[in-house]
Amino acid sequence: MREPYPPIEPYESGLLEVGDDNLVYWECSGNPEGKAALVVHGGPGSGSNPRSRSYFDPERYRILLFDQRGCGRSTPHASDPATDMSVNTTGHLLADMERLREHLGVERWLLYGGSWGSTLILAYAERHPDRVAGIVISGVTTTRRSELEWLYGGVGRFLPAEWERFRAGAGGDILAAYARRMEDPDAETRERAAATGSLGRTRSSRTSATATQALTAPASGRRDWHSCGSARITSPTRRGSKRARCSGTQAAWPRSRAF
């Protein structure tokens, strides 16, 4: 995505204590009196990107970035063998977002993000619909079982060499194997798993976006949920909502479920 506004620097930043000995990094830029917009980064684990500040008009928006627990400038980092990953779950991340909202004194905010970030955004909107003023999503991902099976299985047919390197030594269940490596007490093992897993996920994701669209696009030209590249919901998500506008077509909204 091209940055439409010049780079800017934060006027305020800090570390928020969110429990479980975790500190979450946050920052504010743009207009302190503007409409609050929270950037929810992808990954999981990638951390916030300063370029995201330039996606918003700094005169109109109070631009909020944060690093999810275990990521970026938040502490402790997930790469540390001593870090307890049992307290780094979707539920913990949603609670961190809500605690950050309260800490910053935001009544309602716009949520922006994609990939894993879109999963958190949708989950947060289901849990706290009254706190969401709007949603902008790029690269819709709901982290459903079918999506994981495609990303860590089906898409490998388009990247056979890269897929073999990614799968090497993982055994039958790639996600479980990498999860074990990320909790290995040996720091080198964790770092190697993180680097290999991140590269494999990035390449698979980029290929998946193109391949899935080609495989799922009906003859009528209407694209199904999996092929949607972006979505914009300009009003608060309400419980029971089943549909959303996606790239100019209708896309099935995921049913509410426990995250």
Buried (B, 14 or more C-beta within 10 A) or exposed (E): EEEEBEEBEBEEBEBBEBEEEBBBBBBBBBBEEBBBBBBBBBBBBBBBBEEBBBBBBBEEBBBBBBBBBBBBBBBBBBBEBEBEEEBBEBEBBBBBBBBBBEBBEBEBBBBBBBBBBBBBBBBBBBBBBEBBBBBBBBBBBBBBEEBEEBBBBBBBEBBEEBBEEBBEEBEEEBBEBBEBBBBBEEEEBBBEBBEBBEEBBEBBBEBBBEBBBEEEEEEEEEBBBBBBBBBBBEEBBEEEBEEBEBEEEBBEBBEBEEB
